[in-house]
Amino acid sequence: MSGNEYRIFVNPVSSRYGVDVRLVGNVKADPQTGQLSTTIAGTPQVPVTSFEVRFDGGARAVLSSPPVCGPNKGSAVMVPWSEPWAHNTAAPSSSFTLSDNPAGGKCPKTLAERPFGPSFAAGPASSKAGAFSPISIQIARPDGQQELKGTEVLLPPGMTGKLRGIPYCPEDALAAATTRSGTEEKAASSCPAASQVGTAAVGAGTGPSPLKIDGKVFLSGPYHGAPLSLAVVTPATAGPYDLGTVVVRVALFVDPESAQIHAVADPIPHVFGGTLLSIRSVDLKMDRPDFTLNPTSCEPFAISGALNGGGGDPSNPAAFSAFAVSVPFQAGGCDKLDFKPKLFTKLIGGRKKMRRNGHPAFQATLIARAGDANIRRSALKLPRSQFLDQSHIGTVCTRVQLAAAACPARSVYGSAWAESPLLDEKVEGPVYLVSSDHELPDLLADLHGQVNVRLRGVISSTKQRMKTVFSGVPDVPVSKFVLKMKGGRKSLLVNSRNLCGRRNRSFLSFEGQNGKVLKVKKLPLQTPSCRKAHKHKR
């Protein structure tokens, strides 16, 4: 940007003296601060005793007052016709102070003293549990308050999005958008239409009627350490003025144990194309059909976060202020959701692995129905034929190693994968034994894919039976989950008797996010190799 987007035309006229003067003032905006300077060259060589220009105020005012009381200084440089090539110039200046804030009350003495209390509203169009519903977020600030510079929003557990079938807007497309004019971006978006997930309406400017500018929201890939991001692409056009295209990225962090989404936006530019953006309001709507999904839990939650203000220096994120926000949210109709997941378990290995003191592999397969409440807790108590072989517990992944994603290979005791209707591909990964606050190490399935998920199971012994409990399971739909534990020397299970002698049954308890409970008192623990042996004898 050249910074010379604006001009003023000065036309003094006097019919009495036959004067009709036309002057052109080139207005330049500082690309860093937005401060305006006007140059009028080639003024007529006539004596002038005074020169006064007045700009209208009110809703159609072209200038806004400074944000602080002052003194606010203005200066000029004047070059005489007698020696235009010399340094014989005049530099008059003047200053003024303000007494009132545009919103009422006394004006602040410093930028940091300016008030900051923006409004915040957020929520889905429908609160129906487990239903797809558009989500909107509205932020606004009164005139005279600190600038809106950024947002952090924490969604309730289970309020999530369906990524399946949505391509990411490529990084090179977003980079290209920042180089295009607003007119070009309006005519044809840099991002593919298939990646659009919502719209943005931005209010900018001072006074009672901010300028309204429309933008689009696209799904994009990893950003600033987050697995996903949103890109808010807004053509900055107003009448004949075209400042280009503003792209603001929003990193979407996903908690691996709760799947809760934490959205962190980049700072909104203070000056763009030499113009103070002065954002007054932002209205985001995630309105792509079947994109945003409500939780299946009807516990009271909140959509919370923090809004950043310009603070003592709107161009420096280190000087920003923060304003905490929160609005309540609670889904409804959870009792109308069914809850009928199924679990199939089996011990794998040859005939020898089924004998007393054998170490079989173990597999559990979960099948869940679409439209049901999601699982909150699962507890599986194995039959007395299975004991935990503590002599096989070797290397355990420490908390430090887990936090650094550096668990040793010897701490792997199995593998797992899961399919979700929300994702394009399954998430999969190793199963570790990890340090815990319990008597025994915890079992942790570390699944990786479009998003990363960790499922933690607590191992214990109750009434001479081995029990594993997965609590705090994320409130997201899973169509299939398979857990495979190794056999042989890495097996955590040892047989207390010959498994082929009689049937082996476990006790299963599921709790749904909607509070419904499903119990299976005699869940079969299948031993396929026993059946094969019986058939062979026949």
Protein Blocks (a to p, Z undefined) as FASTA:
>chain_A
ZZiabccddddddfklopacdddddddddfklopacdddehiacdddfbdcddddehjll
cbdcdfbfbjcddddddddfklmmbmcdcddddddddfbdfkgpjddfbfklpccddddd
dddfblcehiacdddddddddehiacdfbdcddddehiacdfehpacddfklmmmmmmpc
fklmmmocfbdfklpgbdcdddededjbdcdddddddddddeehiabdcdddddddehjb
cgbjcdddddddddfklopacdddddddfbgghiafkpabdcdddfbghkbccdfbfcdc
ddddddddekjolkbmklpccdddddddddehklmpccddddddddeddfklmmghiacd
ddddddddehiacdfbdcddddfkbccdfklmccdcdfklmmnopacfklpgbdcddddf
kbmbdcdddddddddfbfbdcdddddddfbccddddddddeehiacdddehiacbddfbd
cddddehjllcbdcfbdfklpccddddddddfkopacddfbbccddfklmmmmmmmZZ
